[in-house]
Amino acid sequence: MTFFSHIRKRLIPTKLKFATWRMRDDPTWAEKMLWEELRLKRLEGFRFRQQHVISNFIADFYCHQAKLVIEVDGSSHDNRKVQDFHRDQFMMGLGLTVLRVTNEEVLNSMETVKEKIRVLLSPLPPKGESL
């Protein structure tokens, strides 16, 4: 066993790395609002990541502990239903749960969106708590 064997380094293609930085710097208004609810373990003590790379995709929000991907869909997704379906199937094949919400849901019904997320988090205790 080498000194660095316990460190797992993810190799992310440069193109995706720059895309995540761009997306974090210029989120939609709905993504901004949802991030304020998710960041700093504000929702039930779970840690979420923003614009997280999963394989060749970038998830809007990701909770590793719950294996939960949250996608906030705006009008740009209207013409991408087939691609989004295949992307969701791929992520579910990795054992992830995918929750899609619309910009309108986030902007107009934040409590409903948070409740949908809580339902998916509820079987799990927050990190650091035992059953």
Backbone atoms as SQL, in Angstrom:
CREATE TABLE atoms (id INTEGER PRIMARY KEY, chain TEXT, resi INTEGER, resn TEXT, atom TEXT, x REAL, y REAL, z REAL);
INSERT INTO atoms VALUES
  (1, 'A', 1, 'MET', 'N', 0.841, -1.177, 0.000),
  (2, 'A', 1, 'MET', 'CA', 0.000, 0.000, 0.000),
  (3, 'A', 1, 'MET', 'C', 0.890, 1.246, 0.000),
  (4, 'A', 2, 'THR', 'N', 0.658, 2.113, -0.945),
  (5, 'A', 2, 'THR', 'CA', 1.459, 3.332, -1.015),
  (6, 'A', 2, 'THR', 'C', 0.826, 4.430, -0.172),
  (7, 'A', 3, 'PHE', 'N', 1.584, 5.458, 0.053),
  (8, 'A', 3, 'PHE', 'CA', 1.133, 6.579, 0.862),
  (9, 'A', 3, 'PHE', 'C', -0.123, 7.225, 0.285),
  (10, 'A', 4, 'PHE', 'N', -0.256, 7.275, -1.035),
  (11, 'A', 4, 'PHE', 'CA', -1.379, 7.948, -1.673),
  (12, 'A', 4, 'PHE', 'C', -2.516, 7.017, -2.068),
  (13, 'A', 5, 'SER', 'N', -2.467, 5.752, -1.654),
  (14, 'A', 5, 'SER', 'CA', -3.483, 4.797, -2.104),
  (15, 'A', 5, 'SER', 'C', -4.880, 5.128, -1.579),
  (16, 'A', 6, 'HIS', 'N', -4.974, 5.848, -0.467),
  (17, 'A', 6, 'HIS', 'CA', -6.277, 6.169, 0.090),
  (18, 'A', 6, 'HIS', 'C', -6.911, 7.403, -0.566),
  (19, 'A', 7, 'ILE', 'N', -6.156, 8.107, -1.364),
  (20, 'A', 7, 'ILE', 'CA', -6.671, 9.309, -2.014),
  (21, 'A', 7, 'ILE', 'C', -7.241, 8.928, -3.379),
  (22, 'A', 8, 'ARG', 'N', -8.508, 9.277, -3.586),
  (23, 'A', 8, 'ARG', 'CA', -9.151, 8.991, -4.866),
  (24, 'A', 8, 'ARG', 'C', -9.282, 10.298, -5.640),
  (25, 'A', 9, 'LYS', 'N', -8.613, 10.397, -6.736),
  (26, 'A', 9, 'LYS', 'CA', -8.653, 11.616, -7.536),
  (27, 'A', 9, 'LYS', 'C', -9.514, 11.378, -8.773),
  (28, 'A', 10, 'ARG', 'N', -10.500, 12.239, -8.928),
  (29, 'A', 10, 'ARG', 'CA', -11.346, 12.138, -10.112),
  (30, 'A', 10, 'ARG', 'C', -10.717, 12.932, -11.247),
  (31, 'A', 11, 'LEU', 'N', -10.618, 12.314, -12.376),
  (32, 'A', 11, 'LEU', 'CA', -10.117, 13.010, -13.544),
  (33, 'A', 11, 'LEU', 'C', -11.300, 13.515, -14.350),
  (34, 'A', 12, 'ILE', 'N', -11.446, 14.817, -14.399),
  (35, 'A', 12, 'ILE', 'CA', -12.557, 15.440, -15.110),
  (36, 'A', 12, 'ILE', 'C', -12.003, 16.093, -16.366),
  (37, 'A', 13, 'PRO', 'N', -12.599, 15.781, -17.530),
  (38, 'A', 13, 'PRO', 'CA', -12.113, 16.417, -18.758),
  (39, 'A', 13, 'PRO', 'C', -12.144, 17.942, -18.639),
  (40, 'A', 14, 'THR', 'N', -11.131, 18.584, -19.168),
  (41, 'A', 14, 'THR', 'CA', -10.996, 20.033, -19.074),
  (42, 'A', 14, 'THR', 'C', -12.242, 20.752, -19.575),
  (43, 'A', 15, 'LYS', 'N', -12.807, 20.265, -20.661),
  (44, 'A', 15, 'LYS', 'CA', -13.999, 20.900, -21.238),
  (45, 'A', 15, 'LYS', 'C', -15.150, 20.925, -20.220),
  (46, 'A', 16, 'LEU', 'N', -15.356, 19.812, -19.514),
  (47, 'A', 16, 'LEU', 'CA', -16.419, 19.754, -18.509),
  (48, 'A', 16, 'LEU', 'C', -16.080, 20.621, -17.301),
  (49, 'A', 17, 'LYS', 'N', -14.819, 20.635, -16.908),
  (50, 'A', 17, 'LYS', 'CA', -14.407, 21.445, -15.755),
  (51, 'A', 17, 'LYS', 'C', -14.715, 22.919, -16.017),
  (52, 'A', 18, 'PHE', 'N', -14.352, 23.413, -17.197),
  (53, 'A', 18, 'PHE', 'CA', -14.628, 24.811, -17.529),
  (54, 'A', 18, 'PHE', 'C', -16.129, 25.068, -17.645),
  (55, 'A', 19, 'ALA', 'N', -16.865, 24.100, -18.152),
  (56, 'A', 19, 'ALA', 'CA', -18.318, 24.259, -18.257),
  (57, 'A', 19, 'ALA', 'C', -18.956, 24.380, -16.873),
  (58, 'A', 20, 'THR', 'N', -18.480, 23.592, -15.912),
  (59, 'A', 20, 'THR', 'CA', -19.047, 23.690, -14.565),
  (60, 'A', 20, 'THR', 'C', -18.739, 25.051, -13.959),
  (61, 'A', 21, 'TRP', 'N', -17.553, 25.555, -14.156),
  (62, 'A', 21, 'TRP', 'CA', -17.202, 26.875, -13.626),
  (63, 'A', 21, 'TRP', 'C', -18.102, 27.947, -14.241),
  (64, 'A', 22, 'ARG', 'N', -18.310, 27.852, -15.557),
  (65, 'A', 22, 'ARG', 'CA', -19.164, 28.824, -16.257),
  (66, 'A', 22, 'ARG', 'C', -20.592, 28.764, -15.715),
  (67, 'A', 23, 'MET', 'N', -21.089, 27.539, -15.517),
  (68, 'A', 23, 'MET', 'CA', -22.468, 27.367, -15.053),
  (69, 'A', 23, 'MET', 'C', -22.624, 27.844, -13.604),
  (70, 'A', 24, 'ARG', 'N', -21.610, 27.643, -12.782),
  (71, 'A', 24, 'ARG', 'CA', -21.674, 28.134, -11.400),
  (72, 'A', 24, 'ARG', 'C', -21.647, 29.654, -11.360),
  (73, 'A', 25, 'ASP', 'N', -20.900, 30.249, -12.281),
  (74, 'A', 25, 'ASP', 'CA', -20.790, 31.712, -12.319),
  (75, 'A', 25, 'ASP', 'C', -22.019, 32.388, -12.915),
  (76, 'A', 26, 'ASP', 'N', -22.801, 31.648, -13.681),
  (77, 'A', 26, 'ASP', 'CA', -23.951, 32.252, -14.364),
  (78, 'A', 26, 'ASP', 'C', -25.191, 31.355, -14.256),
  (79, 'A', 27, 'PRO', 'N', -25.660, 31.093, -13.031),
  (80, 'A', 27, 'PRO', 'CA', -26.832, 30.217, -12.884),
  (81, 'A', 27, 'PRO', 'C', -28.117, 30.943, -13.273),
  (82, 'A', 28, 'THR', 'N', -29.144, 30.160, -13.560),
  (83, 'A', 28, 'THR', 'CA', -30.458, 30.766, -13.785),
  (84, 'A', 28, 'THR', 'C', -30.962, 31.297, -12.447),
  (85, 'A', 29, 'TRP', 'N', -31.974, 32.150, -12.487),
  (86, 'A', 29, 'TRP', 'CA', -32.525, 32.691, -11.252),
  (87, 'A', 29, 'TRP', 'C', -33.071, 31.557, -10.377),
  (88, 'A', 30, 'ALA', 'N', -33.704, 30.569, -10.992),
  (89, 'A', 30, 'ALA', 'CA', -34.252, 29.433, -10.245),
  (90, 'A', 30, 'ALA', 'C', -33.129, 28.621, -9.596),
  (91, 'A', 31, 'GLU', 'N', -32.038, 28.383, -10.320),
  (92, 'A', 31, 'GLU', 'CA', -30.904, 27.647, -9.749),
  (93, 'A', 31, 'GLU', 'C', -30.315, 28.414, -8.566),
  (94, 'A', 32, 'LYS', 'N', -30.217, 29.726, -8.684),
  (95, 'A', 32, 'LYS', 'CA', -29.714, 30.563, -7.592),
  (96, 'A', 32, 'LYS', 'C', -30.577, 30.411, -6.346),
  (97, 'A', 33, 'MET', 'N', -31.898, 30.475, -6.555),
  (98, 'A', 33, 'MET', 'CA', -32.819, 30.374, -5.425),
  (99, 'A', 33, 'MET', 'C', -32.736, 29.004, -4.760),
  (100, 'A', 34, 'LEU', 'N', -32.707, 27.937, -5.565),
  (101, 'A', 34, 'LEU', 'CA', -32.644, 26.596, -4.995),
  (102, 'A', 34, 'LEU', 'C', -31.304, 26.376, -4.290),
  (103, 'A', 35, 'TRP', 'N', -30.228, 26.884, -4.857),
  (104, 'A', 35, 'TRP', 'CA', -28.921, 26.725, -4.230),
  (105, 'A', 35, 'TRP', 'C', -28.903, 27.375, -2.843),
  (106, 'A', 36, 'GLU', 'N', -29.558, 28.502, -2.695),
  (107, 'A', 36, 'GLU', 'CA', -29.627, 29.152, -1.376),
  (108, 'A', 36, 'GLU', 'C', -30.308, 28.255, -0.350),
  (109, 'A', 37, 'GLU', 'N', -31.227, 27.415, -0.782),
  (110, 'A', 37, 'GLU', 'CA', -31.923, 26.492, 0.118),
  (111, 'A', 37, 'GLU', 'C', -31.105, 25.233, 0.411),
  (112, 'A', 38, 'LEU', 'N', -30.226, 24.859, -0.517),
  (113, 'A', 38, 'LEU', 'CA', -29.473, 23.607, -0.398),
  (114, 'A', 38, 'LEU', 'C', -28.079, 23.780, 0.189),
  (115, 'A', 39, 'ARG', 'N', -27.459, 24.920, -0.047),
  (116, 'A', 39, 'ARG', 'CA', -26.052, 25.097, 0.334),
  (117, 'A', 39, 'ARG', 'C', -25.869, 25.095, 1.846),
  (118, 'A', 40, 'LEU', 'N', -24.662, 24.799, 2.240),
  (119, 'A', 40, 'LEU', 'CA', -24.267, 24.798, 3.653),
  (120, 'A', 40, 'LEU', 'C', -25.128, 23.886, 4.516),
  (121, 'A', 41, 'LYS', 'N', -25.550, 22.761, 3.918),
  (122, 'A', 41, 'LYS', 'CA', -26.354, 21.745, 4.634),
  (123, 'A', 41, 'LYS', 'C', -27.642, 22.321, 5.212),
  (124, 'A', 42, 'ARG', 'N', -28.226, 23.298, 4.528),
  (125, 'A', 42, 'ARG', 'CA', -29.430, 23.962, 5.041),
  (126, 'A', 42, 'ARG', 'C', -30.672, 23.081, 4.965),
  (127, 'A', 43, 'LEU', 'N', -30.686, 22.120, 4.061),
  (128, 'A', 43, 'LEU', 'CA', -31.872, 21.271, 3.919),
  (129, 'A', 43, 'LEU', 'C', -31.617, 19.943, 4.623),
  (130, 'A', 44, 'GLU', 'N', -32.168, 19.804, 5.803),
  (131, 'A', 44, 'GLU', 'CA', -32.110, 18.565, 6.589),
  (132, 'A', 44, 'GLU', 'C', -30.692, 18.089, 6.899),
  (133, 'A', 45, 'GLY', 'N', -29.704, 18.983, 6.797),
  (134, 'A', 45, 'GLY', 'CA', -28.332, 18.617, 7.144),
  (135, 'A', 45, 'GLY', 'C', -27.579, 17.860, 6.063),
  (136, 'A', 46, 'PHE', 'N', -28.140, 17.762, 4.863),
  (137, 'A', 46, 'PHE', 'CA', -27.477, 17.041, 3.774),
  (138, 'A', 46, 'PHE', 'C', -26.620, 18.003, 2.961),
  (139, 'A', 47, 'ARG', 'N', -25.449, 17.524, 2.545),
  (140, 'A', 47, 'ARG', 'CA', -24.532, 18.331, 1.743),
  (141, 'A', 47, 'ARG', 'C', -24.834, 18.137, 0.259),
  (142, 'A', 48, 'PHE', 'N', -25.055, 19.232, -0.416),
  (143, 'A', 48, 'PHE', 'CA', -25.274, 19.218, -1.860),
  (144, 'A', 48, 'PHE', 'C', -24.115, 19.906, -2.558),
  (145, 'A', 49, 'ARG', 'N', -23.850, 19.458, -3.762),
  (146, 'A', 49, 'ARG', 'CA', -22.846, 20.094, -4.618),
  (147, 'A', 49, 'ARG', 'C', -23.576, 20.741, -5.779),
  (148, 'A', 50, 'GLN', 'N', -23.046, 21.843, -6.218),
  (149, 'A', 50, 'GLN', 'CA', -23.638, 22.571, -7.337),
  (150, 'A', 50, 'GLN', 'C', -22.827, 22.295, -8.600),
  (151, 'A', 51, 'GLN', 'N', -23.523, 22.039, -9.727),
  (152, 'A', 51, 'GLN', 'CA', -22.881, 21.774, -11.016),
  (153, 'A', 51, 'GLN', 'C', -21.800, 20.708, -10.858),
  (154, 'A', 52, 'HIS', 'N', -22.247, 19.518, -10.507),
  (155, 'A', 52, 'HIS', 'CA', -21.340, 18.405, -10.220),
  (156, 'A', 52, 'HIS', 'C', -21.241, 17.469, -11.429),
  (157, 'A', 53, 'VAL', 'N', -20.017, 17.119, -11.802),
  (158, 'A', 53, 'VAL', 'CA', -19.778, 16.236, -12.955),
  (159, 'A', 53, 'VAL', 'C', -20.042, 14.787, -12.553),
  (160, 'A', 54, 'ILE', 'N', -20.884, 14.126, -13.341),
  (161, 'A', 54, 'ILE', 'CA', -21.153, 12.696, -13.207),
  (162, 'A', 54, 'ILE', 'C', -20.947, 12.098, -14.587),
  (163, 'A', 55, 'SER', 'N', -19.885, 11.343, -14.745),
  (164, 'A', 55, 'SER', 'CA', -19.499, 10.775, -16.029),
  (165, 'A', 55, 'SER', 'C', -19.299, 11.924, -17.020),
  (166, 'A', 56, 'ASN', 'N', -20.068, 11.945, -18.117),
  (167, 'A', 56, 'ASN', 'CA', -19.939, 13.021, -19.108),
  (168, 'A', 56, 'ASN', 'C', -21.053, 14.061, -18.984),
  (169, 'A', 57, 'PHE', 'N', -21.715, 14.083, -17.843),
  (170, 'A', 57, 'PHE', 'CA', -22.832, 14.992, -17.627),
  (171, 'A', 57, 'PHE', 'C', -22.539, 15.916, -16.451),
  (172, 'A', 58, 'ILE', 'N', -23.246, 17.033, -16.425),
  (173, 'A', 58, 'ILE', 'CA', -23.151, 17.964, -15.304),
  (174, 'A', 58, 'ILE', 'C', -24.528, 18.040, -14.664),
  (175, 'A', 59, 'ALA', 'N', -24.602, 17.618, -13.406),
  (176, 'A', 59, 'ALA', 'CA', -25.859, 17.680, -12.654),
  (177, 'A', 59, 'ALA', 'C', -25.972, 19.060, -12.020),
  (178, 'A', 60, 'ASP', 'N', -27.154, 19.643, -12.078),
  (179, 'A', 60, 'ASP', 'CA', -27.345, 20.958, -11.455),
  (180, 'A', 60, 'ASP', 'C', -26.991, 20.892, -9.973),
  (181, 'A', 61, 'PHE', 'N', -27.553, 19.895, -9.261),
  (182, 'A', 61, 'PHE', 'CA', -27.274, 19.709, -7.842),
  (183, 'A', 61, 'PHE', 'C', -27.149, 18.214, -7.571),
  (184, 'A', 62, 'TYR', 'N', -26.238, 17.864, -6.658),
  (185, 'A', 62, 'TYR', 'CA', -26.000, 16.455, -6.357),
  (186, 'A', 62, 'TYR', 'C', -25.722, 16.278, -4.876),
  (187, 'A', 63, 'CYS', 'N', -26.381, 15.284, -4.267),
  (188, 'A', 63, 'CYS', 'CA', -26.126, 14.904, -2.886),
  (189, 'A', 63, 'CYS', 'C', -25.562, 13.483, -2.916),
  (190, 'A', 64, 'HIS', 'N', -24.288, 13.346, -2.608),
  (191, 'A', 64, 'HIS', 'CA', -23.629, 12.040, -2.659),
  (192, 'A', 64, 'HIS', 'C', -24.231, 11.068, -1.646),
  (193, 'A', 65, 'GLN', 'N', -24.475, 11.534, -0.426),
  (194, 'A', 65, 'GLN', 'CA', -24.984, 10.655, 0.628),
  (195, 'A', 65, 'GLN', 'C', -26.323, 10.034, 0.233),
  (196, 'A', 66, 'ALA', 'N', -27.197, 10.821, -0.396),
  (197, 'A', 66, 'ALA', 'CA', -28.518, 10.329, -0.783),
  (198, 'A', 66, 'ALA', 'C', -28.532, 9.788, -2.208),
  (199, 'A', 67, 'LYS', 'N', -27.415, 9.923, -2.925),
  (200, 'A', 67, 'LYS', 'CA', -27.345, 9.509, -4.343),
  (201, 'A', 67, 'LYS', 'C', -28.475, 10.183, -5.135),
  (202, 'A', 68, 'LEU', 'N', -28.632, 11.493, -4.886),
  (203, 'A', 68, 'LEU', 'CA', -29.732, 12.264, -5.459),
  (204, 'A', 68, 'LEU', 'C', -29.216, 13.349, -6.388),
  (205, 'A', 69, 'VAL', 'N', -29.758, 13.359, -7.598),
  (206, 'A', 69, 'VAL', 'CA', -29.476, 14.397, -8.584),
  (207, 'A', 69, 'VAL', 'C', -30.735, 15.247, -8.715),
  (208, 'A', 70, 'ILE', 'N', -30.564, 16.562, -8.674),
  (209, 'A', 70, 'ILE', 'CA', -31.690, 17.472, -8.882),
  (210, 'A', 70, 'ILE', 'C', -31.384, 18.300, -10.115),
  (211, 'A', 71, 'GLU', 'N', -32.305, 18.277, -11.049),
  (212, 'A', 71, 'GLU', 'CA', -32.180, 19.058, -12.277),
  (213, 'A', 71, 'GLU', 'C', -33.270, 20.120, -12.300),
  (214, 'A', 72, 'VAL', 'N', -32.880, 21.349, -12.563),
  (215, 'A', 72, 'VAL', 'CA', -33.824, 22.453, -12.686),
  (216, 'A', 72, 'VAL', 'C', -33.945, 22.762, -14.170),
  (217, 'A', 73, 'ASP', 'N', -35.127, 22.484, -14.712),
  (218, 'A', 73, 'ASP', 'CA', -35.338, 22.605, -16.154),
  (219, 'A', 73, 'ASP', 'C', -36.053, 23.898, -16.526),
  (220, 'A', 74, 'GLY', 'N', -35.425, 24.625, -17.439),
  (221, 'A', 74, 'GLY', 'CA', -36.037, 25.821, -18.004),
  (222, 'A', 74, 'GLY', 'C', -36.535, 25.524, -19.402),
  (223, 'A', 75, 'SER', 'N', -36.831, 26.570, -20.137),
  (224, 'A', 75, 'SER', 'CA', -37.381, 26.408, -21.489),
  (225, 'A', 75, 'SER', 'C', -36.398, 25.729, -22.436),
  (226, 'A', 76, 'SER', 'N', -35.104, 25.785, -22.145),
  (227, 'A', 76, 'SER', 'CA', -34.124, 25.131, -23.023),
  (228, 'A', 76, 'SER', 'C', -34.309, 23.620, -23.047),
  (229, 'A', 77, 'HIS', 'N', -34.995, 23.070, -22.044),
  (230, 'A', 77, 'HIS', 'CA', -35.205, 21.624, -21.986),
  (231, 'A', 77, 'HIS', 'C', -36.437, 21.180, -22.773),
  (232, 'A', 78, 'ASP', 'N', -37.229, 22.125, -23.257),
  (233, 'A', 78, 'ASP', 'CA', -38.433, 21.775, -24.016),
  (234, 'A', 78, 'ASP', 'C', -38.112, 20.937, -25.249),
  (235, 'A', 79, 'ASN', 'N', -37.008, 21.233, -25.897),
  (236, 'A', 79, 'ASN', 'CA', -36.611, 20.514, -27.111),
  (237, 'A', 79, 'ASN', 'C', -35.587, 19.423, -26.838),
  (238, 'A', 80, 'ARG', 'N', -35.369, 19.090, -25.560),
  (239, 'A', 80, 'ARG', 'CA', -34.350, 18.101, -25.202),
  (240, 'A', 80, 'ARG', 'C', -34.930, 16.943, -24.408),
  (241, 'A', 81, 'LYS', 'N', -36.183, 16.670, -24.559),
  (242, 'A', 81, 'LYS', 'CA', -36.836, 15.637, -23.754),
  (243, 'A', 81, 'LYS', 'C', -36.197, 14.261, -23.961),
  (244, 'A', 82, 'VAL', 'N', -35.872, 13.913, -25.192),
  (245, 'A', 82, 'VAL', 'CA', -35.273, 12.605, -25.476),
  (246, 'A', 82, 'VAL', 'C', -33.875, 12.526, -24.857),
  (247, 'A', 83, 'GLN', 'N', -33.062, 13.592, -25.032),
  (248, 'A', 83, 'GLN', 'CA', -31.723, 13.595, -24.451),
  (249, 'A', 83, 'GLN', 'C', -31.798, 13.534, -22.920),
  (250, 'A', 84, 'ASP', 'N', -32.728, 14.293, -22.342),
  (251, 'A', 84, 'ASP', 'CA', -32.887, 14.280, -20.882),
  (252, 'A', 84, 'ASP', 'C', -33.319, 12.899, -20.393),
  (253, 'A', 85, 'PHE', 'N', -34.196, 12.241, -21.138),
  (254, 'A', 85, 'PHE', 'CA', -34.641, 10.900, -20.776),
  (255, 'A', 85, 'PHE', 'C', -33.453, 9.931, -20.750),
  (256, 'A', 86, 'HIS', 'N', -32.630, 9.957, -21.790),
  (257, 'A', 86, 'HIS', 'CA', -31.461, 9.062, -21.856),
  (258, 'A', 86, 'HIS', 'C', -30.444, 9.397, -20.761),
  (259, 'A', 87, 'ARG', 'N', -30.266, 10.661, -20.494),
  (260, 'A', 87, 'ARG', 'CA', -29.366, 11.095, -19.423),
  (261, 'A', 87, 'ARG', 'C', -29.870, 10.579, -18.072),
  (262, 'A', 88, 'ASP', 'N', -31.177, 10.727, -17.831),
  (263, 'A', 88, 'ASP', 'CA', -31.763, 10.239, -16.573),
  (264, 'A', 88, 'ASP', 'C', -31.618, 8.728, -16.456),
  (265, 'A', 89, 'GLN', 'N', -31.843, 8.012, -17.547),
  (266, 'A', 89, 'GLN', 'CA', -31.704, 6.556, -17.536),
  (267, 'A', 89, 'GLN', 'C', -30.268, 6.153, -17.212),
  (268, 'A', 90, 'PHE', 'N', -29.313, 6.863, -17.788),
  (269, 'A', 90, 'PHE', 'CA', -27.903, 6.583, -17.509),
  (270, 'A', 90, 'PHE', 'C', -27.610, 6.777, -16.028),
  (271, 'A', 91, 'MET', 'N', -28.061, 7.912, -15.473),
  (272, 'A', 91, 'MET', 'CA', -27.794, 8.200, -14.058),
  (273, 'A', 91, 'MET', 'C', -28.497, 7.193, -13.142),
  (274, 'A', 92, 'MET', 'N', -29.705, 6.796, -13.510),
  (275, 'A', 92, 'MET', 'CA', -30.409, 5.792, -12.705),
  (276, 'A', 92, 'MET', 'C', -29.683, 4.451, -12.785),
  (277, 'A', 93, 'GLY', 'N', -29.062, 4.179, -13.927),
  (278, 'A', 93, 'GLY', 'CA', -28.260, 2.970, -14.074),
  (279, 'A', 93, 'GLY', 'C', -27.046, 2.962, -13.144),
  (280, 'A', 94, 'LEU', 'N', -26.625, 4.150, -12.708),
  (281, 'A', 94, 'LEU', 'CA', -25.527, 4.266, -11.749),
  (282, 'A', 94, 'LEU', 'C', -26.028, 4.170, -10.306),
  (283, 'A', 95, 'GLY', 'N', -27.332, 3.970, -10.158),
  (284, 'A', 95, 'GLY', 'CA', -27.912, 3.874, -8.819),
  (285, 'A', 95, 'GLY', 'C', -28.332, 5.200, -8.235),
  (286, 'A', 96, 'LEU', 'N', -28.416, 6.228, -9.082),
  (287, 'A', 96, 'LEU', 'CA', -28.803, 7.559, -8.617),
  (288, 'A', 96, 'LEU', 'C', -30.301, 7.780, -8.813),
  (289, 'A', 97, 'THR', 'N', -30.878, 8.606, -7.970),
  (290, 'A', 97, 'THR', 'CA', -32.260, 9.043, -8.132),
  (291, 'A', 97, 'THR', 'C', -32.203, 10.417, -8.781),
  (292, 'A', 98, 'VAL', 'N', -33.054, 10.647, -9.776),
  (293, 'A', 98, 'VAL', 'CA', -33.075, 11.934, -10.469),
  (294, 'A', 98, 'VAL', 'C', -34.412, 12.608, -10.218),
  (295, 'A', 99, 'LEU', 'N', -34.359, 13.830, -9.725),
  (296, 'A', 99, 'LEU', 'CA', -35.553, 14.643, -9.531),
  (297, 'A', 99, 'LEU', 'C', -35.461, 15.827, -10.474),
  (298, 'A', 100, 'ARG', 'N', -36.464, 15.955, -11.324),
  (299, 'A', 100, 'ARG', 'CA', -36.526, 17.100, -12.234),
  (300, 'A', 100, 'ARG', 'C', -37.624, 18.040, -11.765),
  (301, 'A', 101, 'VAL', 'N', -37.274, 19.302, -11.643),
  (302, 'A', 101, 'VAL', 'CA', -38.240, 20.341, -11.321),
  (303, 'A', 101, 'VAL', 'C', -38.081, 21.451, -12.345),
  (304, 'A', 102, 'THR', 'N', -39.137, 22.209, -12.555),
  (305, 'A', 102, 'THR', 'CA', -39.075, 23.303, -13.529),
  (306, 'A', 102, 'THR', 'C', -38.669, 24.593, -12.831),
  (307, 'A', 103, 'ASN', 'N', -38.200, 25.533, -13.635),
  (308, 'A', 103, 'ASN', 'CA', -37.896, 26.864, -13.111),
  (309, 'A', 103, 'ASN', 'C', -39.116, 27.435, -12.402),
  (310, 'A', 104, 'GLU', 'N', -40.278, 27.267, -13.021),
  (311, 'A', 104, 'GLU', 'CA', -41.512, 27.817, -12.467),
  (312, 'A', 104, 'GLU', 'C', -41.826, 27.222, -11.095),
  (313, 'A', 105, 'GLU', 'N', -41.594, 25.914, -10.938),
  (314, 'A', 105, 'GLU', 'CA', -41.821, 25.291, -9.629),
  (315, 'A', 105, 'GLU', 'C', -40.920, 25.914, -8.569),
  (316, 'A', 106, 'VAL', 'N', -39.665, 26.107, -8.909),
  (317, 'A', 106, 'VAL', 'CA', -38.722, 26.677, -7.954),
  (318, 'A', 106, 'VAL', 'C', -39.097, 28.115, -7.628),
  (319, 'A', 107, 'LEU', 'N', -39.415, 28.889, -8.657),
  (320, 'A', 107, 'LEU', 'CA', -39.711, 30.307, -8.457),
  (321, 'A', 107, 'LEU', 'C', -41.043, 30.548, -7.750),
  (322, 'A', 108, 'ASN', 'N', -42.030, 29.685, -8.000),
  (323, 'A', 108, 'ASN', 'CA', -43.383, 29.930, -7.479),
  (324, 'A', 108, 'ASN', 'C', -43.793, 29.023, -6.323),
  (325, 'A', 109, 'SER', 'N', -43.115, 27.890, -6.155),
  (326, 'A', 109, 'SER', 'CA', -43.529, 26.927, -5.126),
  (327, 'A', 109, 'SER', 'C', -42.312, 26.285, -4.455),
  (328, 'A', 110, 'MET', 'N', -41.447, 27.107, -3.914),
  (329, 'A', 110, 'MET', 'CA', -40.210, 26.596, -3.321),
  (330, 'A', 110, 'MET', 'C', -40.486, 25.571, -2.220),
  (331, 'A', 111, 'GLU', 'N', -41.482, 25.806, -1.394),
  (332, 'A', 111, 'GLU', 'CA', -41.783, 24.861, -0.310),
  (333, 'A', 111, 'GLU', 'C', -42.176, 23.495, -0.860),
  (334, 'A', 112, 'THR', 'N', -42.917, 23.471, -1.962),
  (335, 'A', 112, 'THR', 'CA', -43.303, 22.207, -2.591),
  (336, 'A', 112, 'THR', 'C', -42.066, 21.484, -3.122),
  (337, 'A', 113, 'VAL', 'N', -41.158, 22.227, -3.738),
  (338, 'A', 113, 'VAL', 'CA', -39.912, 21.645, -4.256),
  (339, 'A', 113, 'VAL', 'C', -39.094, 21.076, -3.102),
  (340, 'A', 114, 'LYS', 'N', -38.965, 21.840, -2.022),
  (341, 'A', 114, 'LYS', 'CA', -38.200, 21.360, -0.865),
  (342, 'A', 114, 'LYS', 'C', -38.843, 20.117, -0.264),
  (343, 'A', 115, 'GLU', 'N', -40.153, 20.050, -0.273),
  (344, 'A', 115, 'GLU', 'CA', -40.831, 18.863, 0.265),
  (345, 'A', 115, 'GLU', 'C', -40.561, 17.642, -0.620),
  (346, 'A', 116, 'LYS', 'N', -40.542, 17.817, -1.937),
  (347, 'A', 116, 'LYS', 'CA', -40.205, 16.717, -2.847),
  (348, 'A', 116, 'LYS', 'C', -38.798, 16.197, -2.544),
  (349, 'A', 117, 'ILE', 'N', -37.880, 17.122, -2.287),
  (350, 'A', 117, 'ILE', 'CA', -36.505, 16.735, -1.985),
  (351, 'A', 117, 'ILE', 'C', -36.456, 16.020, -0.632),
  (352, 'A', 118, 'ARG', 'N', -37.154, 16.559, 0.346),
  (353, 'A', 118, 'ARG', 'CA', -37.168, 15.944, 1.685),
  (354, 'A', 118, 'ARG', 'C', -37.666, 14.502, 1.633),
  (355, 'A', 119, 'VAL', 'N', -38.688, 14.256, 0.821),
  (356, 'A', 119, 'VAL', 'CA', -39.228, 12.897, 0.687),
  (357, 'A', 119, 'VAL', 'C', -38.140, 11.946, 0.195),
  (358, 'A', 120, 'LEU', 'N', -37.320, 12.405, -0.731),
  (359, 'A', 120, 'LEU', 'CA', -36.249, 11.557, -1.260),
  (360, 'A', 120, 'LEU', 'C', -35.084, 11.417, -0.284),
  (361, 'A', 121, 'LEU', 'N', -34.953, 12.364, 0.629),
  (362, 'A', 121, 'LEU', 'CA', -33.890, 12.309, 1.638),
  (363, 'A', 121, 'LEU', 'C', -34.329, 11.573, 2.894),
  (364, 'A', 122, 'SER', 'N', -35.635, 11.483, 3.126),
  (365, 'A', 122, 'SER', 'CA', -36.155, 11.014, 4.412),
  (366, 'A', 122, 'SER', 'C', -35.704, 9.622, 4.845),
  (367, 'A', 123, 'PRO', 'N', -35.461, 8.671, 3.931),
  (368, 'A', 123, 'PRO', 'CA', -35.004, 7.355, 4.422),
  (369, 'A', 123, 'PRO', 'C', -33.602, 7.395, 5.018),
  (370, 'A', 124, 'LEU', 'N', -32.883, 8.464, 4.823),
  (371, 'A', 124, 'LEU', 'CA', -31.489, 8.550, 5.261),
  (372, 'A', 124, 'LEU', 'C', -31.320, 9.532, 6.415),
  (373, 'A', 125, 'PRO', 'N', -30.501, 9.200, 7.400),
  (374, 'A', 125, 'PRO', 'CA', -30.175, 10.176, 8.431),
  (375, 'A', 125, 'PRO', 'C', -29.117, 11.138, 7.869),
  (376, 'A', 126, 'PRO', 'N', -29.106, 12.400, 8.312),
  (377, 'A', 126, 'PRO', 'CA', -28.036, 13.297, 7.877),
  (378, 'A', 126, 'PRO', 'C', -26.681, 12.742, 8.288),
  (379, 'A', 127, 'LYS', 'N', -25.659, 13.115, 7.561),
  (380, 'A', 127, 'LYS', 'CA', -24.310, 12.624, 7.834),
  (381, 'A', 127, 'LYS', 'C', -23.927, 12.961, 9.265),
  (382, 'A', 128, 'GLY', 'N', -23.351, 11.988, 9.938),
  (383, 'A', 128, 'GLY', 'CA', -22.938, 12.190, 11.310),
  (384, 'A', 128, 'GLY', 'C', -23.954, 11.719, 12.337),
  (385, 'A', 129, 'GLU', 'N', -25.173, 11.416, 11.876),
  (386, 'A', 129, 'GLU', 'CA', -26.194, 10.900, 12.800),
  (387, 'A', 129, 'GLU', 'C', -26.334, 9.411, 12.598),
  (388, 'A', 130, 'SER', 'N', -26.594, 8.705, 13.660),
  (389, 'A', 130, 'SER', 'CA', -26.784, 7.266, 13.547),
  (390, 'A', 130, 'SER', 'C', -28.275, 6.958, 13.507),
  (391, 'A', 131, 'LEU', 'N', -28.582, 5.735, 13.106),
  (392, 'A', 131, 'LEU', 'CA', -29.996, 5.323, 13.025),
  (393, 'A', 131, 'LEU', 'C', -30.591, 5.073, 14.373);
